[in-house]
């Protein structure tokens, strides 16, 4: 049971990283924000949490912008995700 939970967590983390990599390759705003966070020399806790907050704001903005531009594709992707989840559950 514990092994399955760990495997599911790893798969979820890989999916989030894949999403971030796709957004970095598509949107220059996300690319600049991730690059500035990566090059930062200050590693204090408040700085890290601020950088993560800034990156998440830019990522959500990019998702919203690209979602509006490609609304039919986003609807298809959402429906496909729901169908795959139901398929995997049964």
C-alpha positions, 0 to 999 in steps of 0.5 A: 500500500505504501509503495503504491502511494509513493508511486502515485506521488512520483507520477503526480510530481512528474506530471506537474514538472511536465506541465511546467516544462511545456509552459516554459517552452511555450510562454516567454513570461514563464521562462523569464520567471523560472530563469530569474528564480533559478539564478537567484543567489538568496536562499532564505525561506521568505525569498523561496516562498516569494519566488514560488508565489511569483512563478505560480502567478505567472504560470496560472496567468499563462494557462489562462491566456493560452486556455482562452486562445485555445478554448476548443482544445482545452475543452477536449483536453478536460473531457479526455482527462475525465474519461481517462480517470473514469477508465482507470478507476474501473 
